[in-house]
């Protein structure tokens, strides 16, 4: 695919700087961009982009002059994302049920569904329009999957779970495994039946090898627009609000309720039965042990307000010097005591 720089400017709703007749054949990052490709740059990377081999650069609309052809937009990252989709469209998958797929009784398929070889769709499942089910996926009994979903190889959706539309589930993800529920009697751990399900709302993405456990009763819920990285665990009866972000290795303990637009950085996690307000941010490895009000930024373990954590870390790093000073003072004090004798 090729487009002129003028056509690209029109695609992203930008203002052209320079020659609009330049032919562009691809889009990539600054380091890899060649003389027929477009890249993007925001401060502090503008000088690097200007000296790169790229044919043109997408830049913030606050920049009025640039050293090479450019397109000025309000959000260069979003424009770049749009161009990636234009120049690298999704791989086409032929609709239809592969003869080597296993399909149970009373399964209902929408229009243009693709179920590839060795996928298993159990009894009474419903698969919506334009959904792609890749090889070795398991979709359990009574599962409902909406439209325009992509379920990658080896993902598993247990019985009775509900998946919305435009959901992406990556390889190895498990939706609806039993929650970790046991009662200990006489030193023996007795399993508590996990009879609920998982509900994944629209526009959610679930990364590779992540797990969302089914509830003991009721539903574990991930609401619209939330994005989950690889190796994330959401335990039973967790409720996640809209448009949340979970980076790799985050873990949410059972029955925790999370508001909208909450971000969990890598390896952060919560105790169980907590309430997390809207618009919170948790730094990497944060350990949340209590309810957190809306609009908070917490870090550390146990998690504390981020500014407080920064002060604590700064002080902690001074401890070796403080110890050395105390030892010197103790030595001087001991010498003075000797002199007094």
Secondary structure, 3 states (H helix, E strand, C coil): CCEEHHHHHHHHCCEEECCCCCEECEECCCCCCCCCEEEECCCCCHHHHHCCCCCEEEEECCCCCCCCCEEEECCHHHHHHHHHHHHCCCCCCCCEECCCCEECCCCEECCCCEECCCCEECCCCEECCCCEECCCCEECCCCEECCCCEECCCCEECCCCEECCCCEECCCCEECCCCCCEEEECCEEEECCCCCEEEECCCCEECCCCEECCCCCCEEEECCCCEECCCCEECCCCEECCCCEECCCCEECCCCEECCCCEECCCCEECCCCEECCCCEECCCCEECCCECCCCEEECCCCEEHHHHHHHHHHHHCHHHHHHHHHHHHHHHHHHHHHHC
